[in-house]
Every structure is written in C-alpha cells, then in structure tokens.
C-alpha cells in the first residue's frame, strides 16, 4: 500500500472527527471554538484536495465517486456561508455534503486495502505503553498476535474508517462497544455527559477501544484519568486497532489491568470529593465475574437515574421547598415506640390487605402512594401516606383525593404537583445524596434520610429514624410473585416476559423472578437493617423474595391475641 493512500485514510479520519466537533459546537452556539476548528479544517482540507486530485483514478475505477469540480463547488459554498456568518447553514453543509463525501472515500479505501490500513499499529502502540506500563506489555507479549475475529471478539470497520469492537456473549448475542457509524462522535457525547467542572479525577471502568478516554481527555487536559480494565484481550485489541495511542504518553492518564478487580475496589474505597467514578456500560456487560458485574450494574443504574433526572429533581425541589407544612422530623412523637405498618404495592398485598382494618389504633399505617386508592376504596384509612417519585405520571396516585385529611409525607424531590395541590398536612423529607436537600436540612437543623432508591426503602428509613418499635411490611414482594408485577388496582399488573430477569430465593426457599432494580432494593434493605438495635423488622408480605434480617410472619398471626 502506498504511503499517500494511508495518508488519505488517516486525514479523512482526522477531518471527520474535527467536523463532528465543529457541528456540535455550532449547534451549541459556541461559535468562537467552532470557528477556530473551521480554520484548522479548511487548512487541512486544502492540503487534502491536492492528494485527492492526484488519486482521482484510484477512487473512480468503477464509477465516478470523487469529482474535483463538485468538491470545489461544495468548498466554495462553505466559504460563502462562513463569510455570511450563517452558522446554521455552515454546519448543515459540513454535515450533509462533506461528511458523506469523506465517508464514501473511506468506504472505497476499506474495500481496497482492508486491515492493511492498520499495519504497524500494534507494535507502535506497544512501544508507547511499554514506557509506563511494562507489566501490561509483558502480559501482552505472551499472547498470540491480535486478530480481528474469534468466537468472542470481533473487530469491524465503521463508516468513518475507525474500528469498533463487538462481543459475542454466552447466549450467542452480539453487542457493540462503540458506534458503527462514528465512534469518535459517540464518544464525544459520552465524554460531555461525564464531564463536571468541579471534578479533577475520573475513575473509569471499561477501556473498550479507548475513544471515550481520548474524548474526555480532550475536554480538559488538566484532569487525571484512571482506566480500569479486567480483560487483557480488550487491552490488546485497543493497542492493535484504535488510533488513541498518543493519549497514553501523558502522565495524568493511567491504565490499570485489574483482572481480579482488587485495585478498582481499593480505589473506589478511597475516592475524594474531587473524584468521579463512571462506567463504560458495554464494558460492564462483558465482565464474566457475575458478582462484580451485578454490583457495578447496580451502581450504574443508580448513577444514571440521578444524572438523567437531575433537571427534573431540581425543578421539583424548587417548588417543594415552598409548599410544606412541616418536616417529617416533626412526627417523631407520633411514631416513636409504635408499630409501623408500611404498605407497598407488591402482588402479595392482595392476600392480606383487608386485615389492616384490624390495625386501627394499634399501630401506625404508612401507605405508599401506589396503594393509597386501593386502601381507601376498601374502607381502610391509613394514618399517613408517602410519595417519592419525581415524575408527573405518578400524580395519578392521589388525583381526586387532594382534599383528604390524611397527612402526606413527601420527598423534597418528589413530583411538585403533590405538595402544590394536596390540601392536607404535608411533611417534607430531605434526603442524603442530594446536595440541595442537604444544604436545606443543615440550614433548618433537620435530619437527613436515606432513600434507597424507592418509596418503600425511604419509608423504612423514616420508620427507623423516628424510633418505631417494630416495622412491619405488607406487599413488599421485591419480586414477581405468580408472574404479577403489582397488586390489583394499583399499577401495571401482569408480567410481560421473564427475559432479562434474575432469580432469587423466595420466602419458601424456592426461586422467584425479580428485576435488577427490585433486587437492588432488597440488598439495600438488608444492609440498612443490619445492626439496627431496638427495632424488630417483620415481613408480613406472605410472598416474594426472602429479605435477610426480617422475621417472616403472617399478618393474621401478628394481629391475633398478644402478638401486637
């Protein structure tokens, strides 16, 4: 392969990468940065045109692909749009005319040259990382030469000429680590979502082919990035088939080969306020250690939920701090030393919820919002109800009941319509882990509560902190008992499929299906109640997953005779 052909391939990649950044910044109205990129792109493209002119016959052997006159007309249109400061049109011209042209050229290069375009990449990369990672290169040199295809790992060209990585899992399902179109563009989006101006250190699990590392580093070259990877084969493939070698020359980039996850666990136990731990999700999927994969998966779910809902949480909070009658702390004397019945919406609730009529005056009934209407319709009036969900759709839980006198306990970030429209007493809960609530609690000298991710887990923490004698759960299946999702007349009833679910032990010792999130709540509850003194925890659900640390007892037995 001629040097100039390889040079065309590399410059096309550079141009495509810069053009995607340019489009992003024009769309973000960051015109100063976009125009600086424009200058670099035009200079590079001008030089590029000379080589392309020389190689017109190479690209046009079968049909006319590249035409110099047409390209010059496109180029002229770009210059006119830039001169007119029509940045919307300018971004469109790059996206709709230049990117397709360069992509088509890449397709021809790939079809003619194939993986020879990457000759020498592996050895060059080994030389770079050997200076700082001799332990990794020692292991890599013991391995067979990298290949683009085997039973588990597959390397493929993308539309822009970069590589992507796919893995075949144990069920013969194939999934990708990076975009099949433009991995750099996808990685830039991910890097922007991770980046926070107040963080100086990023701890990342998952190397892949490294595009996300490169893009995060390019956002801020003063930050420190530590990448943990457990799969040596992936490190080898990154060395052989990616174009990010230069990033590992910097001392503030650290790659850690960690097959046993010991170094990652140690690092996570020593994170500071300046650190941010993020996960490359496709890399998480490929972890073969089930315990570690599930723990990181749980973290990913929690992290993503908070990050993706931040605007919603903030909007709700701003409204809620102006719509409360008191704090949940004010209820301590109402709960202290008493039995607390927390009513969740699991499918087993249908078995025994009518027996709650016998509780009146013998304990405090705290209903989750999901079951409120079901209880009211059955003639059961809870002492309190609690809502925590941030989404507007859950307002249906109290719609039509706004004039009730039952006091409402609500999370500071719960959907703002709850506190704004409810006419009864409203007691706010400030939660740990949400900075605005933490600041508010400190300013008002009130307690913070753990939420655990759900309304039932929040209710549990409220009960513990308010000094209840016993905390009794109903409807806390945390699993899909009899293939049902919720109790009747509460929320979605039927389980559509068991695909993607996991199995756990139920209260009878059998296996039962549950979801990742429900299992996370179970694990959180087990950790929360472990070691708590002076409180008895009772699972009167009569179905569902077994929860360590809770005594299993039928509600009828609990309510009979001297059991209460």
C-alpha positions in Angstrom: 0.0 0.0 0.0 1.3 3.4 -0.9 2.1 5.9 1.8 -0.1 8.5 0.3 -3.1 6.1 0.3 -2.6 5.5 4.0 -2.2 9.3 4.5 -5.6 9.9 2.8 -7.2 7.4 5.1 -5.7 9.0 8.2 -6.5 12.5 7.1 -10.1 11.6 6.3 -10.5 10.3 9.9 -9.0 13.5 11.3 -11.3 15.6 9.2 -14.4 13.6 10.1 -13.5 13.8 13.8 -13.0 17.6 13.6 -16.1 18.2 11.5 -18.3 16.4 14.0 -16.8 18.5 16.8 -17.4 21.6 14.7 -21.1 20.7 14.1 -21.5 20.1 17.9 -20.1 23.4 18.8 -22.0 25.3 16.1 -25.2 23.7 17.3 -24.3 24.7 20.9 -23.6 28.3 19.7 -20.0 28.0 20.8 -19.0 30.0 17.8 -15.6 31.0 18.9 -14.4 27.5 19.3 -16.3 26.3 16.2 -14.7 28.9 14.0 -11.2 28.0 15.3 -12.0 24.4 14.3 -13.2 25.7 10.9 -9.9 27.3 10.3 -8.0 24.1 11.0 -10.4 22.1 8.9 -10.1 24.4 5.9 -6.3 24.3 6.1 -6.2 20.5 6.3 -8.9 20.1 3.6 -7.0 22.4 1.3 -3.9 20.2 1.6 -6.0 17.1 1.3 -7.5 18.2 -2.0 -4.1 18.1 -3.7 -3.6 14.5 -2.8 -7.2 13.6 -3.7 -6.7 15.2 -7.1 -3.7 13.0 -7.7 -5.7 9.9 -6.7 -9.0 10.6 -8.6 -8.4 7.5 -10.7 -7.9 5.4 -7.6 -11.4 6.3 -6.3 -13.1 6.3 -9.7 -12.1 2.9 -11.1 -15.6 1.5 -11.3 -17.9 4.5 -11.1 -17.5 8.2 -10.5 -17.1 8.7 -6.8 -14.9 11.7 -6.5 -15.1 14.7 -8.7 -12.8 17.6 -8.2 -15.1 20.2 -9.7 -18.1 19.2 -7.5 -15.8 19.2 -4.4 -14.6 22.7 -5.2 -18.2 23.9 -5.5 -19.0 22.4 -2.1 -15.9 24.1 -0.7 -17.0 27.4 -2.2 -20.4 27.1 -0.6 -18.8 26.5 2.8 -16.6 29.6 2.4 -19.6 31.8 1.4 -21.7 30.6 4.4 -18.7 31.3 6.7 -18.3 34.8 5.2 -22.0 35.5 5.7 -21.8 34.2 9.3 -24.6 31.8 8.5 -23.5 29.2 11.1 -26.7 27.1 10.8 -26.1 26.6 7.0 -22.4 26.2 7.6 -22.9 23.3 10.0 -25.5 21.8 7.6 -23.1 21.9 4.6 -20.4 20.1 6.6 -22.9 17.5 7.8 -24.8 16.9 4.6 -22.1 17.3 2.0 -18.6 17.0 3.4 -19.2 14.1 5.8 -20.9 11.9 3.1 -18.1 12.6 0.7 -15.3 11.7 3.1 -17.3 8.6 4.3 -17.6 7.4 0.7 -13.9 7.8 0.2 -13.3 5.8 3.4 -15.6 3.0 2.2 -13.5 2.7 -1.0 -10.2 2.7 0.9 -11.5 0.0 3.2 -12.8 -2.1 0.4 -9.5 -1.9 -1.5 -7.0 -2.0 1.4 -8.8 -3.6 4.3 -6.9 -4.1 7.5 -3.6 -3.3 5.8 -4.5 0.3 6.7 -3.6 -0.6 10.3 -0.2 -2.3 9.6 2.3 -1.4 12.2 -0.3 0.0 14.6 0.2 -2.8 17.2 3.9 -2.6 17.5 3.9 1.2 17.6 1.3 1.2 20.4 3.3 -1.4 22.4 6.4 0.8 22.3 4.3 3.8 23.6 2.7 2.0 26.6 5.8 0.0 27.5 7.4 3.1 28.9 4.7 3.4 31.6 3.1 0.0 31.6 5.8 -2.6 31.4 3.6 -5.1 33.4 0.9 -4.8 30.8 3.2 -5.2 27.8 4.9 -8.2 29.4 1.5 -9.9 29.5 0.6 -8.8 26.0 3.8 -10.2 24.6 2.8 -13.6 25.9 -0.4 -13.6 23.9 -0.9 -14.7 20.3 -0.9 -11.9 17.7 -4.2 -9.9 17.7 -6.8 -11.0 15.2 -10.0 -9.3 14.0 -12.3 -12.3 14.6 -12.7 -15.2 17.0 -15.6 -16.8 18.9 -15.9 -13.9 21.3 -14.3 -10.8 20.0 -14.9 -9.1 16.6 -13.2 -6.1 15.2 -15.1 -4.3 12.4 -14.6 -1.1 10.3 -17.1 1.7 10.9 -18.4 4.2 8.3 -15.7 6.7 9.1 -12.9 4.2 8.9 -12.3 3.8 12.6 -12.7 0.4 14.2 -15.5 -0.8 16.5 -15.5 -3.8 18.8 -18.2 -6.4 19.2 -18.5 -9.2 21.6 -20.5 -12.5 21.3 -21.8 -13.4 24.8 -22.5 -16.8 26.2 -26.0 -16.8 24.7 -24.6 -16.0 21.2 -25.9 -12.5 21.4 -23.7 -9.9 19.7 -23.3 -6.4 21.1 -21.1 -3.4 20.2 -18.7 -1.3 22.4 -18.7 1.7 20.0 -20.8 3.2 17.3 -20.8 1.6 13.8 -21.1 5.0 12.3 -18.6 7.3 14.1 -17.1 6.1 17.3 -15.4 9.4 18.0 -18.7 11.3 17.7 -20.4 8.9 20.0 -17.5 9.0 22.5 -17.6 12.8 22.5 -21.2 12.8 23.5 -20.5 10.4 26.3 -17.5 12.4 27.5 -19.5 15.6 27.7 -22.1 13.7 29.7 -19.4 12.6 32.2 -17.5 15.8 32.5 -18.1 18.0 35.5 -16.1 21.3 36.1 -15.7 20.6 39.8 -14.1 17.2 39.3 -10.3 16.8 38.7 -10.1 13.0 38.8 -12.1 10.5 36.7 -12.0 6.8 37.6 -13.4 4.8 34.6 -14.2 1.1 34.4 -14.0 -0.1 30.8 -11.4 0.6 28.2 -13.0 -0.7 25.0 -11.0 0.7 22.1 -10.5 3.9 24.2 -12.4 6.5 22.2 -14.3 7.7 25.3 -10.9 8.1 27.1 -9.5 10.2 24.3 -12.5 12.5 24.1 -12.8 13.0 27.9 -9.1 14.0 28.0 -9.5 16.4 25.1 -12.3 18.2 27.0 -9.8 19.0 29.8 -6.2 18.0 29.7 -5.6 19.1 33.3 -7.7 16.2 34.7 -6.4 12.9 35.9 -8.0 9.8 34.3 -7.6 6.2 35.7 -9.0 3.5 33.5 -9.5 0.0 34.9 -9.9 -3.0 32.6 -10.2 -6.6 33.6 -9.9 -8.2 30.1 -6.3 -8.3 28.7 -7.7 -9.3 25.3 -9.5 -5.9 25.1 -6.4 -4.1 26.0 -4.6 -5.9 23.2 -7.4 -5.1 20.7 -7.2 -1.4 21.7 -3.5 -1.4 21.1 -3.9 -3.1 17.7 -7.0 -1.4 16.3 -7.5 2.1 17.8 -6.0 5.4 17.0 -5.7 6.8 20.5 -2.1 5.8 21.2 -0.9 9.3 21.9 -3.1 9.7 25.0 -1.0 7.2 27.0 2.1 9.4 26.7 0.6 11.7 29.3 1.4 11.2 32.9 -2.1 12.1 34.0 -3.6 9.1 32.1 -3.2 5.8 33.9 -4.3 2.4 32.6 -4.7 -0.4 35.1 -5.0 -4.0 34.2 -7.1 -5.4 37.0 -8.4 -9.0 36.3 -9.4 -9.6 39.9 -11.0 -6.1 40.4 -8.9 -5.7 43.6 -7.3 -2.4 42.6 -10.6 -1.0 41.5 -12.3 -1.9 44.8 -9.4 -0.3 46.7 -9.6 2.8 44.5 -13.4 3.2 45.0 -13.0 3.0 48.8 -10.6 6.0 48.6 -12.4 8.4 46.3 -12.4 12.0 47.3 -14.9 14.8 46.6 -12.9 15.7 43.6 -13.3 12.3 42.0 -16.0 10.9 39.7 -16.5 7.2 39.1 -18.1 6.4 35.7 -18.7 3.2 33.9 -18.5 2.4 30.2 -21.6 0.3 30.0 -20.7 -2.1 27.1 -17.5 -2.9 29.0 -19.6 -3.7 32.1 -21.7 -6.1 30.1 -18.6 -8.1 29.1 -17.5 -8.8 32.7 -17.6 -12.5 33.3 -17.5 -12.3 37.1 -21.2 -12.3 37.9 -20.9 -10.8 41.4 -18.8 -7.9 40.3 -20.9 -7.3 37.2 -24.1 -7.1 39.2 -22.6 -4.8 41.8 -21.3 -2.4 39.1 -24.6 -2.8 37.2 -26.4 -1.7 40.4 -24.2 1.4 40.7 -24.7 2.2 37.0 -28.5 2.2 37.4 -28.3 4.5 40.4 -25.8 6.8 38.8 -27.8 7.0 35.6 -31.0 7.6 37.4 -29.7 10.6 39.3 -27.8 12.1 36.4 -30.7 11.7 33.9 -33.3 13.1 36.3 -31.2 16.0 37.6 -33.2 18.7 35.9 -36.5 17.1 37.0 -35.3 16.8 40.6 -34.1 20.4 40.7 -37.4 21.6 39.3 -39.4 19.6 41.8 -37.2 20.7 44.7 -37.5 24.5 43.9 -41.3 24.1 44.1 -41.5 21.8 47.1 -39.4 23.9 49.5 -42.2 26.5 49.1 -45.1 24.0 49.7 -44.8 22.2 53.0 -46.4 22.4 56.4 -43.6 20.8 58.4 -40.8 18.2 58.3 -41.0 14.5 58.9 -38.9 15.1 62.0 -42.0 16.8 63.5 -43.8 13.4 63.5 -41.3 11.7 65.9 -43.7 11.6 68.8 -46.4 10.1 66.6 -44.1 7.2 65.5 -41.8 6.7 68.5 -42.2 3.4 70.3 -45.0 2.3 68.0 -45.6 -0.5 65.4 -45.3 0.9 61.9 -47.1 -0.9 59.1 -45.6 0.1 55.7 -47.9 -0.9 52.8 -46.2 -1.5 49.5 -47.8 -2.4 46.2 -46.3 -5.9 45.6 -48.6 -8.6 44.2 -49.0 -10.4 47.5 -50.8 -7.5 49.0 -54.0 -8.9 47.7 -53.7 -11.8 50.1 -54.0 -9.8 53.4 -54.5 -6.1 52.9 -58.1 -6.3 54.2 -56.8 -7.4 57.6 -55.4 -3.9 58.0 -58.9 -2.9 59.2 -58.0 -4.6 62.5 -54.9 -2.4 63.0 -56.8 0.8 63.7 -55.4 2.4 66.9 -52.9 -0.4 67.4 -50.1 0.9 65.2 -49.3 3.5 62.5 -50.3 2.6 58.9 -48.0 4.3 56.4 -49.2 3.6 52.8 -47.1 4.1 49.8 -48.8 6.4 47.2 -49.2 3.4 44.8 -51.6 1.6 47.2 -53.4 4.7 48.6 -56.6 4.4 46.4 -56.8 0.7 46.8 -56.8 1.1 50.6 -59.3 4.0 50.5 -61.6 2.1 48.2 -61.6 -0.8 50.7 -62.5 1.4 53.6 -59.0 1.4 55.1 -57.8 4.8 56.1 -54.0 4.9 56.6 -52.6 7.3 59.1 -50.1 8.7 56.6 -49.1 8.1 53.0 -45.7 8.7 51.4 -44.7 9.7 47.9 -41.2 10.0 46.4 -41.3 9.6 42.6 -40.2 12.7 40.7 -42.2 12.0 37.6 -45.5 13.7 36.8 -47.2 10.5 35.8 -47.4 9.3 39.4 -49.7 12.1 40.3 -52.5 9.7 39.4 -51.8 8.1 42.8 -53.6 11.0 44.6 -55.6 12.5 41.8 -59.2 13.1 43.1 -58.0 12.7 46.7 -56.5 16.1 47.1 -59.0 17.2 49.8 -58.3 14.2 52.1 -57.2 14.9 55.7 -54.6 12.1 55.7 -51.2 13.7 56.2 -48.7 13.3 53.3 -45.0 12.6 53.7 -43.1 13.6 50.5 -39.5 13.6 49.4 -38.0 17.0 48.7 -37.6 16.0 45.0 -41.0 14.2 44.6 -43.2 15.4 41.8 -44.0 19.0 42.6 -47.7 18.6 42.0 -48.1 16.5 45.1 -47.1 19.3 47.5 -48.6 22.1 45.4 -52.1 20.6 45.1 -52.6 18.5 48.2 -54.8 20.2 50.8 -54.0 18.0 53.8 -50.9 18.3 56.0 -47.6 18.0 54.1 -44.4 16.8 55.8 -41.2 17.1 53.7 -38.3 14.6 53.8 -34.8 15.8 53.0 -32.6 13.1 51.6 -28.9 12.2 51.8 -27.1 12.4 48.5 -29.0 15.3 47.0 -26.8 18.4 47.7 -29.7 20.9 47.7 -31.6 18.9 50.3 -28.5 18.5 52.4 -27.9 22.3 52.4 -31.6 22.9 53.2 -31.5 20.4 56.1 -28.3 22.0 57.5 -29.8 25.5 57.3 -33.1 24.3 59.0 -31.4 22.0 61.6 -33.4 19.0 60.4 -32.4 15.3 59.8 -31.4 13.8 56.5 -32.9 10.4 55.5 -31.6 7.7 53.2 -33.9 6.8 50.3 -32.5 3.5 49.0 -34.0 4.3 45.6 -37.7 3.6 46.2 -40.7 4.7 48.2 -40.7 1.6 50.4 -37.0 2.0 51.2 -37.5 5.6 52.1 -40.4 4.7 54.3 -38.2 2.2 56.1 -35.6 4.8 56.9 -38.2 7.2 58.1 -39.5 4.4 60.5 -36.1 3.6 61.8 -35.1 7.3 62.4 -38.5 8.2 64.0 -37.9 5.4 66.6 -40.6 2.8 65.8 -40.6 -0.3 67.9 -41.5 -2.7 65.1 -41.6 -2.1 61.4 -44.0 -4.5 59.6 -44.1 -4.7 55.8 -47.0 -5.7 53.6 -46.8 -6.0 49.8 -43.0 -5.9 49.9 -42.6 -8.8 47.4 -39.5 -7.3 45.7 -40.2 -10.0 43.1 -42.8 -11.1 40.6 -44.9 -13.4 42.7 -47.2 -15.6 40.5 -45.9 -13.6 37.5 -47.6 -10.4 38.7 -45.8 -7.0 38.9 -48.1 -5.2 41.3 -51.2 -5.8 43.5 -54.5 -5.5 41.7 -55.9 -1.9 41.2 -52.6 -0.2 41.9 -50.3 -0.1 38.8 -49.3 -2.4 36.0 -50.5 -5.9 36.9 -49.1 -8.6 34.5 -45.5 -9.5 33.9 -45.0 -9.5 30.1 -41.8 -11.6 30.0 -39.1 -13.1 32.2 -36.4 -12.2 29.6 -33.5 -10.3 31.3 -34.7 -11.0 34.8 -32.8 -12.7 37.6 -33.9 -15.3 40.1 -33.6 -15.1 43.9 -34.8 -17.1 46.8 -38.4 -16.6 47.9 -39.7 -16.9 51.5 -40.4 -20.6 50.9 -36.9 -21.3 49.7 -37.8 -21.6 46.0 -36.6 -19.4 43.1 -38.6 -16.4 42.0 -38.1 -13.9 39.2 -37.1 -10.4 40.0 -35.6 -7.4 38.3 -32.3 -5.7 38.8 -33.9 -2.7 40.5 -36.1 -4.7 42.8 -33.1 -6.8 43.8 -31.1 -3.7 44.5 -33.8 -2.5 46.9 -33.7 -5.9 48.6 -29.9 -5.7 49.1 -30.2 -2.1 50.3 -32.9 -3.1 52.9 -30.7 -5.9 54.1 -27.7 -3.6 54.6 -29.9 -0.9 56.2 -31.5 -3.0 58.9 -28.3 -5.0 59.7 -27.1 -4.0 63.1 -30.0 -1.7 63.9 -30.7 -2.1 67.6 -34.1 -1.8 69.3 -36.2 -2.3 66.2 -37.8 -5.6 65.1 -38.3 -5.9 61.3 -41.2 -8.2 60.2 -42.0 -9.3 56.7 -45.8 -9.9 56.6 -45.9 -9.8 52.8 -46.7 -13.6 52.7 -44.9 -13.9 49.4 -42.0 -12.6 47.4 -38.2 -12.5 47.9 -36.6 -13.5 51.2 -35.1 -10.5 52.9 -32.3 -11.3 55.3 -32.8 -9.7 58.7 -36.6 -9.7 58.6 -38.7 -12.2 60.5 -41.4 -13.8 58.3 -44.8 -13.7 59.9 -48.4 -13.8 58.6 -50.3 -10.6 59.3 -53.2 -12.6 60.8 -50.8 -14.2 63.3 -49.2 -10.9 64.1 -52.6 -9.3 64.7 -54.0 -12.1 66.9 -54.0 -12.1 70.6 -51.0 -10.8 72.4 -48.8 -10.7 69.2 -49.3 -7.0 68.9 
